[in-house]
Amino acid sequence: MSGQAPPGLADLASLADPAVIADPYPLLAWFREASPFAELDGALVVFGRYEECSRILRDPRASSERDRSRLVPPELQAQAQERTRSFLSLDPPDHTRLRRLVAKAFTPRVVATLAPRITRVTNDLLAAAQASGDHQLELVSQLAYPLPVRIISELLGVPPEDPARFAGWSAKLAHSVQPSFGAFDPAELADAEQAGLEFGEYFTELIGARRSQPGDDLLTKLIRAEDAGQRLTVDELIATCVLLLVAGHETTVGLIANAMLALLRNPGQLAALAAEPRLAADAVEETLRYDPPVQLTGRVARGGLTIGAIEPPDGAVLLLLLAATGRDPAVFARPDTFDIRRGAREHLAFAAGPHFCLGAPLARLEASIALEAIARRVAGPGLAEPVAYKPNFNLRGPQHMVVTFDEILPRA
């Protein structure tokens, strides 16, 4: 795309084009080369280089309260302030207080204790695929989705029969986090609002049940949590549970599917993993760099934030193209090559700074266990094209992806 006019709002909107969703990286490379560039009279500034995005993510003047940007109409800002938001959309000190109450459940040491359960669920799902007898695995619905949903539901204390109830709510909320580039769709906003209300009603009932009958689960611990004498309010509890449930599986689904897709389309790398299944964790890291499930994120400029020669006005949206940073040639050699032995962990797939992804240890563990199990047990894997992608260009990943196989071997 070199030699063209600088990118603009129409080019950004094309990220939602299904043809672009299938392979956004040529377009993202163009954005990165043009980075930074501004649109909407400077109210939107786009960054795609690793150094720029890394600095912004770590700068306290880059606010996560996106509802207070210049691109949000005043009436919607007022509505947002009336709602209790999750700590994902808060700045310190509220972000610090709420995150600290939850963080102890997601430390690497605590998450490591979940490995046996994650392994059992993974093996059960593979056994079910083998039992079907059709020698194919629809990776998303039969493994990548049910695995993290089951684990985060069990962790929170959600009854096993309930996740099917809120699959649609989760998808609507996940879709609502996409940038609109200045144009708000009332129908999408209404869908997200309704999904939030239904989630709220669900967790209000579950919180009441846990108050009367405490369990050995994260929800019970959050109800009891103390932080310098403070507890989570009911609204904060609900917002936190919804965040953990949605974020705790939507991104991991994409991570597992994107990893398998990259492996199947790079047979040499798949062979390397099959020969040495313990490279699964390295394959996960390379996927996070090469094809991350979260493609972009946003911040809002506050307090005279400056990035190089760019001085965005207060309230300007800073659009950070995380997927572009993973292929920045200034940081990664051969950036468009998928190489599971690369050993690059300095990617920004989980963001950075105070909002570094709380669930990163769990996502890494779930994806690593899934890939290692596939490498050890799935004989003769192949990809049945075409792959159908979700319409979500931010939380990007396959919606339907069939993996053929000769046999799923018994668990060793």
N, C-alpha and C positions, 0 to 999 in steps of 0.2 A: 504493500500500500504506500510505499515511499513515493514521494513526488506529488501526492495528493494534497489538497487543502487540509489544514489542521482539523482534527476531529471536533465534533460539536454534539449538541444535544440529540440530534437525530441518530448519530452513530452510537451514542450511549444507549438510546432506546432500542437499537437493533440487537442488543444483547438478549432481548426477549424473543427474538426470532427463532423458531424451532430449529432452523438450519444452523444458526449460530450457536445455539445451546449445545448442539452435538459436537461442535469443535470451536470454542470461542478464542482459542489461543492466537491465531493470526491477528484477529482484531485487538486482543489484549496487548500483543506486542506493539501494534501501531499506537495504541493509547500510551503505552509505557515510553515509547520513543518521543512522543509529544508532551510527556508529563513534565511539569504540571500545566494544566490548561483550565481556563475558567469559562463558565457559562452562566446564563441567567443574571447578567449584569454583575458578575462576581459573587453571586450568592451560592454558587456551586463550583468548587474547585476540585479537580480530579488529579489524583496522584497514583502513579504506577511503578515507580522505581523503589527498589528495596530500601535504600537509605532514607528516602523521604518518608515512606510509610512507617518504618521502624522508629524514626524520631517522633512522628506524630503520635503513635500509639503509646509512647512513653512520656509524652509531655502533659503535665497536669492541666495545661490550658486548652487541651483538646477534650471537650466535654462529651460525655456519653448521653446527655439528656437531649436526644435528637428531636423531641417534641418542641423544643424551644428554638428551633432554627428559623431562619428567614423564609424558608420554603413552606413552613407550616402556617396555614391561615390562623389569624388570632383566635377565631372561635374554636378551632380544633386544639390550639394550645391550651385554651381555658378548660376544655373538656379533659385534656390529658392530665392537667394538674389536679383535677378532681378525682382521678383514678389512682389507685395504689399500684405503682409500677414495680416490676421485678428489679433486682439490683443490677441487672444487665443494662438498664437504662437510667442508672443513677450515678451521681458523682459522690466523692467523699464529702461529708462524713457518713451519709446514709449508706452509700455503697460499702464502705469499710465495715460498718456495723453488721449489715445483713450478710455480707459475704463471709465474715469471720464466723458467724453462727453456723454456716453450712459447710465451710471449707474442711473442717476436721473429718467429715465423712468421705472426703475425696482425696486424701493424701495418698501418695504412692504406696505407703506401707499398709494403710487400711484397704485400699483397692486390691492390693496383691492377695488379700485373704479371699477375694471373690473368684480367684482363678479356678479352683476346682469346680465351682458351680457353673461358671462360663464354659468350661470344658465339657461338662456333662450335657448342658443344653446344646452346645454345638454338635456333639456326637449324636445326640438324640435326633436333631434335625437332619443330619446326614443319613442316619439310619432310616428315617421316614422316607427320604428321597430314594434310597436303595429299595425299600420295600414296595414302592409304587411300581417298579418293574419296567418303567418306560425309558430308562437310561438317559434321563435329562433332569436337570435341576433348574427351576426358575429361581435364579439366585436371590432376587429381591424378596419375593413373597415367601420363599421356603427357607431362607437363611439370614440374609442381611437385615431384613426387617424384624422377624420374630425374635432373633437373638438379643439385640439391645433393648427392645421393648420389654421382653420378659425380665431382663436383669434390672433395668431401672424401676420397673413396676414392683418387683420383689423388694428392691432396696427401699423404696418409699413406703411399702406396705399396702400397695394396691392389690385387691383380690384378683386372682388369676383369670377370672371370667370377665373382668371389666375392661381391659385394654381395647377390645373390639368396639366398645361403646364410644370411645373417644378418638378413634383413628381419624375420622373426618374432621373433628375439631382441631386436632394437631396439624393436619395438612393446611387448613385454612389459616391458622395462626402463623405457620411457617411461611406461607405465601405472602402474608401481610408484611413481613419484614423486608421485602424487596423495595428498593428505591423506586419512586414513581416518576422521578425526573421532572417534578413540578406539576404533574397532572394526577389528581386524586380520583380514583374510581369509587363513587359512592356505594356501588354494589359490593365491591371487595371490602370496603371499610365496614359495611353492615354485616357481611359474612364473618369478618374477624371479630366484630363486636359481639355477635351472637354466639360464636364459638367460645369467646372469653366468658360470657355469661353462663353458658352451659358447663364449662369447666369449673367455674366458680361454684355453681350449685352442687356439682359432683363432690368437690373437695370440701365444701361446707359440711355435707353429710358425713364424709369420711373423717374429717377432723372431729366432729361430734362423736362418732363411733370410737375413735381412738382416745378421746378424753374419758369415756366411760369404761373402755376396755383397752388399756395400753398394750402395745405389742413391742416386739424386739425389732423395730424398723426405724427408718430415718424420720418419718412423720412424727412418731411418738417422741423421738429425741428432739425434734425441732419445737414441738409443743412445750417440752420441758426446758428448752435451752435458755441459758442465762448468759448474758454478756454485760458485765459491769452493772448487774442489777436489772437489765432490760430483757424483755422477751419480745418475740415476734407477735405483732397484733394478728388477729384473724385474717384481715385483708393481706397483710404481709406474708402470712403462712400460705394463703391461697396463691398469691402471685409467685412465691418461691417454688411451690409444688408444680405449678403449671410450667414455669421455666425449666425446672429440672427434668420434668417428664418429656417436654417437647425437645429441648436441647439435648437431653440425654439419649435420644434415639435418632432423631432426624439426621443429624450430621454423621453418626456412626453408620447408618444405613448407606449413605453416600460413600463413606470412606471404604467400607468393605467392597461395595460394588465397583467403585472406581479402581481399587487395587486389583481386583480380579480381571477387570476389563484390560487394564494396562498389561498385566501378566499374559493374558491370552493373546493379546495383539503383539506381544514381544516374546516369541517362543523361546529364545535363548535365555531370557530372564526367568521364564516359567520353568525351564529345565534346570536352571541353577537352583531355584527354590526347591524343586522336587528332589534334587540331589542332596540338598542341605536345608531341610525344613526349618532349622533354627534361624535361618535368614529372614523369617517372617517379620520380625520386628523391624529389620532394615527395609523390607519391602513396604511396610506401613509408612515409615519415615519418607521414603522416596515418593510414595503416592501423595503424601501431604505436601511435598514440594511441587511435584509434577502435575497433579490433578486434584487439588484439594476440594473437599465437599463444601466449604464456605468460600465463595469466590470473591466476595467483597464485604466491606463494612464501612460504617460512617462515623464521623465525629463532628462536633460543632465547635468552631473557633471562638475562643473567649480570651479576654485579657491581653490583646495585642500579640497573639501567636504569630510567629514568623518562621517560615520554612525557606531557607536560602534567600532568594530575592523576592519571594512571594509573601505578601502581608494580607491574608484574607481578612475582610471586615468581620467584626464580631457578629456571630449569628450565621455566618456562612457555613454551609455543609461541606465537609471535607470527605470526599468519596475516595476510599482507599481500595485499590484493586489488588487484593491479596494474591489472587491467582497469577497476576502479572509479575508480582515480586518474586515468586518461586522460580520464574524462568528469566530472571534478570541476569544477562551475561556478565555484568560487572561483579556479580557475587558467585555465580555457579558456572563452572565450565561445562560445555556441551549441554546447555540448559534444556534443549528439546529432546534429549536422549533419556529414556527411562533406564536407570541403572541401580539395581537394588544393593549393589556394593559401594555406592557412592559415599555413604556415611555422613550425609549432610543433615544436621538436625537444627540448623540455624534459620529454618524457614519461619514464615509468619502465619502459617495455617491456623494456629491457635491464638493469633494476635500476639500481644506483648504488653508489658507494663501492668498496671493495676487490674486491667480487665483480661489478663491472660486466662484462657479457657479453664474454668474450674474442673471440668470433666475430662481434661486431656489425659490424665493417667488411665481413666476407665475406658475411654475410646481407644487408646493405644492398645490396652490389654485385650479388649474384645476383638479388635481387628486382627491383632497378632495371633491370638488363639484360633480364630476362624481360618486365617490363611495357612497356619501351620497344620491344622487338621485337614484342610483340603489338599495340601501338598503331600501329606502322609497317606491319605486314605482314598482320594479320588484318582482312579487310574484312567489314563487316556482322556484328559479333559480337552474340550474343544468349545468354540464359540459359535452359536447359531445366530448369524446376522439376519436381519438388522437388529440393532439395539435401540429400544425406544426410551427417550429421556423424559423426565418430568418436565412440566412447563415452567418450573421454578429455576430461574437463571442464577439466583444467588445461592440457595442451598441445592447445588447442582449434582445430579447423579442419575443413573438409569432408573427408569420406572419398570421396565420389563427387560430381562436379560436371561437368555436360556444358555446354560452350560451343559453340553452333552458329555457323556462319559461311558467308558467301557464297563466299569464296575466301581462300587464304593467298597473298599476293603474293610474287613472287620477291624474294630479298634484293637490296637496292639496291647 
